[in-house]
Amino acid sequence: MSLKSFQNTLLRIRHNKAFELFVISVIIASALLVGVKTYDVSSTMHKITVYLDWFITVFFIIEIAIRFSTEENKKRFFHDFWNLFDTIIVAVSLIPIENTDMALIARLVRVFRVLRMISFIPELRILLTSLIKAMPQLGYVMLLMFIIFYIYAAIGSTLFEDINPDLWGDITISLLTLFRVMTFEDWTDVMYETMAVYPMSWVYYLTFIFFTAFAFLNMVIGIVVNVMEEEHRKARFEKELALNEEHASEQEDKMDDILKELRYLRAKLDEK
């Protein structure tokens, strides 16, 4: 088998759906294996988990090797964040997990192996990328939300401190109380307590909930959705571009085969 045909075989394995599903299954199994080790198990079960852990590690090494060997531009393989992330996780997983000073780090890294699922599922990559790209815009929303929180905390501390110092004693405690109100954690108990002294204090709570739980939440959702739509468009464009390049490569291979056949026929004719 020539080197090119071997690389083509590895390329078909890499893009095979069954292989991708098997990799995802191994990632899930590695996460479950970490969970099993948190229980008190028998010595036999412990040995099984050790063998399974080494199998998973070896399989991940082979999978990374397949991806690297089928990369056209190997110098740029580690320029991709997910390739670099997967390689680091697999490399650190080689640290012996039993009876070493690095055992704790090795166990923690094995927990993070479940994050490799993100690199294999495009939808998860789009979600994470969208969230990261939305952070600058979300930062301004969070800043505006903090301003609203601070104003309402100052008002609440001024008006309600004598009613319940445990909830409104100072501005920091008031901020925690308002966070409780925003998350709807028994917020009506807080409201009814202040309404016993200030009957119109319900306006304070309802306006705060409207600004934070409704208005700002919709802002955050709108920003993330817009970024996700852009990422989906970008992903579709890159997929179409890859398909076009693959089609062009197939056409070139066919032309090469045709040229080889023509050269062969010409050589035969010349012999006659």
Order of alpha helices (4+ residues) and beta strands (2+ residues): alpha-alpha-alpha-alpha-alpha-alpha-alpha-alpha-alpha-alpha-alpha-alpha
